[in-house]
Amino acid sequence: MIVTLKEAKRCLRVDHDDDDTIIRKLIRAVETLCEGTLRKAVEPVPINKVAVLLAVAYLYEHRENADMGELTWMLRYILAAEREVAF
């Protein structure tokens, strides 16, 4: 994982351990989504970490009504410079 649980919790301003399991799952899911968007493995460069943290925060805050289409487009814009060209 390029983002640790501690980093994600700090970004989310979560200071309890009740949601650790869901936050870990969100990190894994978002990293997989980023890999699909990038068309390659997620590397621990700053823009990728920002994208993962932003997406984890979005999904954590919108657990009941997350718009995955909106999130996917947001990640495409953020990660556009790192994205592999594939035909």
TARA-V525476 format. One record per backbone hydrogen bond with DSSP energy under -0.5 kcal/mol. CO is the residue of the C=O (numbers start at 1). NH is the residue of the N-H. E is the energy in kcal/mol with one decimal. If there is no record, write none. Layout:
CO & NH & E
CO & NH & E
This chain:
4 & 8 & -2.3
5 & 9 & -2.8
6 & 10 & -2.1
7 & 11 & -2.3
8 & 12 & -2.5
9 & 13 & -0.9
9 & 14 & -2.5
13 & 15 & -0.6
17 & 20 & -1.4
19 & 23 & -2.5
20 & 24 & -2.5
21 & 25 & -2.1
22 & 26 & -2.4
23 & 27 & -2.4
24 & 28 & -2.2
25 & 29 & -2.6
26 & 30 & -2.8
27 & 31 & -2.5
28 & 32 & -2.0
29 & 33 & -2.3
30 & 34 & -2.8
31 & 35 & -2.2
32 & 36 & -2.0
33 & 37 & -2.1
34 & 38 & -3.2
35 & 39 & -1.9
35 & 40 & -1.1
38 & 84 & -2.6
43 & 45 & -2.2
45 & 48 & -0.6
45 & 49 & -2.0
46 & 50 & -2.5
47 & 51 & -2.3
48 & 52 & -2.5
49 & 53 & -2.8
50 & 54 & -2.7
51 & 55 & -2.4
52 & 56 & -2.7
53 & 57 & -2.4
54 & 58 & -2.3
55 & 59 & -2.7
56 & 60 & -2.6
57 & 61 & -2.5
58 & 62 & -2.0
60 & 63 & -0.8
62 & 66 & -0.9
66 & 68 & -0.9
67 & 71 & -2.3
68 & 72 & -2.6
69 & 73 & -2.2
70 & 74 & -2.3
71 & 75 & -2.5
72 & 76 & -2.2
73 & 77 & -2.1
74 & 78 & -2.2
75 & 79 & -2.8
77 & 80 & -0.6
79 & 82 & -1.1
79 & 83 & -1.1
80 & 83 & -0.6
84 & 86 & -0.5
